Amino acid sequence: MLSRLVRGLFAAALSAGGLVTLPSSVSAATATPIASTGYDVSFPQCGRADLPAAGFGIVGVNGGHPFSTNPCLASELRWAGTTVSAAPSFYVNTASPGPAYSSSWPRSQSSPLVCHGANSVACSYDFGWNASRVSFASAVAAETSNGSTSPTAAAKSARWWLDVETGNQWESIESLYGRTLSSLAIDLAEIKGSLAYFSAIGVSFVGIYSNVPQWNVITGGSGSTLSTVQAWMPGFATLADAQAACNLPSFTGGRVAMIQYPSNGLDGDYVCGLVSSPGAASTTVTGSLTFSDQLVVSGNTGTVTYAQLSGTPSLVVAPSGLVTTSGTLAPGIYDAKGTTTDAYGDTGSFEFILTVGLITQNDPTSAFVKTTGSQAFTSQLVASGNNGVVTYLQTAGAANVVVSPTGAVTTIGAQAAGSYVASGTTSDPNGDSGTFTFTLVVGLITQNAPTSVAIDASKVPTFTRQLSVSRNNGAVTYTQTSGSPRLTVSATGLVSTAPTLAVGTYVARGTTSDAAGDHGTFVFMLRVTSPGVLPPITAPQATNVRGHAVAGRTVVLTIVGAGFYGRPLVTSHAGTVAQVVRDTGTSLVLRVTVERRSRNGIFTFTVMMANGTWCKVRYNQR
């Protein structure tokens, strides 16, 4: 696919060298079962008599664009049937050319959506539906030609992929339409219509082939709209790189199911390993004697066998994936690990963590109060996993915030604006125990979205925007500290520009305050573009984290990268709270609080921006 259509474009979008190389400790040549590797072929391989033996085969139904047919579909389908899996998959081309570029654009259609030929979301949805219907009919015809006893059932039971690439026609990249919010919505509708057709006829699996640069150009980024759809991603130089890439985030937000890489002069493919769940559970001390749970996997073909490598005798994982304990366990964390396999050679690994007798803190773990309300503040902590009444013992924060033995939180008098943390331990009469952390934010004025705006240069002379905030106590005063004179923020929060601004990005920053002593910060980013051009939606980029987290402590960490504006939301695993205290565009300074009994290891921060984009970065806890 990528190699046939837009390998040059993708190479330019990623790096000067083209393919992405990732560090990997996997010995691909010796550790990869044949059933995990295969090839995808289509009309460019027409007539080849030397298609190699493989674990699986994926066949392109079309001749490079929707409403066309691969002339060698039947013969390539026969080759895919000779692979180890003996279960061919299909992929179909997608596009949304609009009425100006396609004679197949629907003109009069009442289902699935009403379309009378307009350049609209409804017509693009129907175009995708129709294209998938024609592609499915071509696959059924090929199954029939090859002598299948149930050609329609065979086509429905196959795995299907939508090929979403800029090598085909999309309104967002065609000169008559251009990249606008409307064209992005129309392009995304075609993909949704294609997915909907396969779902309607009972196809059990449909994924999407693309990569982040092309997906964002075509759809503008789909957010969580298609987060349940699995992804097949191209652009990796070797099998080892492909294996490592299975851990990357996908363009849909869904599971990365397969990676494409060059192999034997063809497009090779690696099926990402089996994914096990659940990965964790908890029980009280008195419940550990009878505890059991069942592991399940995704990505397998047929029955899965579990082989435990560690964690016995406390935890025992049967070959069927049933988890049991060896008896009553003392309070603590127990970890069982092992491998998974199926009859076709697909492999994976599992890890199951059982937490015994540890009391877990539930919401609320934090609260906000204005400075005028800090003296009368109260809250009630809540726990789970306990066996009987919980006793709270505070070990830190007594000078400002007090937690009683019953978990009632109060303050000692009025508090100045700032963040206050109280922490301690929990216990019950049956020996279960845990920790708690409560953060009280006092008098922090919060800036509301939007924190960024894009305009074209023709609108600069008349541009104004009113900033807004929440959690204030009365009128707010804005004090600008940077960004003038190109961007000016008045004391009331009104943003205005210099008479002329060149194409580029401009940022204004400052502080906010009210008469009651509450305070905060603001940032506003203005993107000026050429007239009539919608700027690309860019995601933040995180490269590394300076510092490390520590269980039971609050530390300051810095995420280094680019595109960090407007105090984004930063999340991590349960038991860890990250608060952004400063952003500079190229770094995020975080105050990170970790519960006392959190295990050490490598974890991930997810940085969510106000415009819906996001990125992830790994950090250490030790």
Steps between C-alpha positions, in 0.01 A plus 500: 500500500729773626779386271270515199331831566671754720823363641676820392242724668509298819877501505504878475243530776697281739868560437759549230579130513141387453433197716481520876760304695425413861734351759415138567652215695293241311689253281245493221672229301493248781209601724212560256269210406413484131129539576567854624646621169340528158462716190242726339471490121278657236493600132872604487588133567274376218645198325771430756543125531752524782292640784673358808378262768373699796313489825208690349402695190305822446361572154405839356152484349530814286718620217635795696182700559136439604256349247784318320600134520839337532521284180697235690273493805401132458853369442648701786216380719601143419857580609374648830309177557826302491656691791532353848182666622306395184274796579546782244433860596392784269574868474308763303594846377312798639461857371264794513549685169180704514262552207764693301738208468291180485224366278421255784395779737140419607237711323172370636512275805269472800693236698701475718488883490300730273722636222402697190849551361619785720853537627397399851570274794194288416608441139857419602367249756293337223804502268697300758205264554464443126874448445514236774190329359663473155831379653322233704319380187838472322637289786195271489546461124865401552401247768244358257756482219734305730230241576402604851193309619379807693658805332297764684562336839871472419521870414309598817721290726820658362679792664454824300710816496428849366801651324500875587784677316568837341583318175126488431266797448380680813330837510746627761786472247322572171541851354128557435416447867808553720552434868205647686299382797225400256729292275654324801153404626400379151815286471445342841138424406618279210703286742203474736273396212746228395520365854123512536440286189725218617342511845150492351564179300658320796875523436651439843829686459577824315817698572669800340837524326664844524754700698482812714616753236261379230211447743528855631521645147189312388281515813653778708531244779198293600539533879321215677240455220664183367692393810349148486641440150831313489790642301749365245797738472774521233842658483740285703831384363541148641310221668660595832380859454153372415487294820604801709243722323214293641538706820451834323171694518284462190341768282147391604581456868414131465723195537797471265429159348753476216815671368624514140870486402701409183564126452626303198415784262139506625302668775554275802269507799540409867200416719546659841513250786207370696372750755384361836245642741411549778843593626416570861257428781470556874353320798498527878716279720200290594400461133835384368435134589217460244614753240484410126497691172508413129754649259385576146690610188439683174670453165498119518376237258347209690574375851776668701742314730651679800847405631588654836864604554488674839272574791449154646417372753299802617326544164435209263400548134359188337557421127144624443579839656315440828672687786477366858690545826679233702315595818462797730756765404655766718436866404711597200528500122542170313610484136459208256659512154519269202442447131201431276481303175234377261496215247616729217818613673375840617668589827471753776564547867286551807545661838247478778539701820293411805483758773411338832382689803584846367242767561451725198411866515201603287390845392522764627878525494498876445278804531492868413389787721523877467712685754186639664366148552819331616431551873170308489613227258407135578509175303471127568754244378367168367680164474437160341656156533460516875339242726329700772532859624804691370724705730696790347838603647642824361878522466547826307321831439375562856602867493242585233263210436384253767364149439314346797506126589165468316633663183339842546714774339505854643730802490659690789369848436506697176768402247691710251477412132699186419494118506498301828556125524404273792608136497505201730402136549177300523422176684207279599446243782580206267856600417437675169694823453569777249587864451315821419589833343276804482586821315315822579539777243420840649429811297633385162332688217466275193503621141217371283532370144566596231858594568596515131342641184595480131418783257623596155709810452213703350315495835792624713409874503155435653582203723400506870426222745377507861679264737290333769574323826324299770547438872548872555333707772371813329668708232833374365800714412730380220868599514691426180864391538596409141375518143449876453490705284400245234234357735362724773284384790320774689434501873150366428631211285426643153753377241588721204776500240742742343360642170695250289638156583695274267401136459618320814417418862472759778467430873394729787542398866433649838333468839146535632379616842187609680431719802457195730860378456436231238752490215603305190664526159384539141640421157356585159639379166404662169588325174501725195477317166487593134152618392261209437731232641402297807808423712577136573394355833829432670546274798748562780823301498668359810859378478602419858432560869756661729499353850316196636192431710526363855235292679357679803643840402421813298776595255545743212554349152544670163367366169717626215356537152307750288149643461417520873259792541198574715566282806411161348359209700764241597395154619678180598412170669272472804656631819701772326382862473681745268430873516641742242663793680667664200511466121751670271401357163803269500460359850238412761589527867296251707440448870460121521358329808518119526322285758728331750462138391523558125743256338809626319555466127454681169167678458341738249376857516221593255489871413157617378471839330192723483474445121456123547852397403723302731834329543661249735840475664654242732651580839669311782376444852763375743 
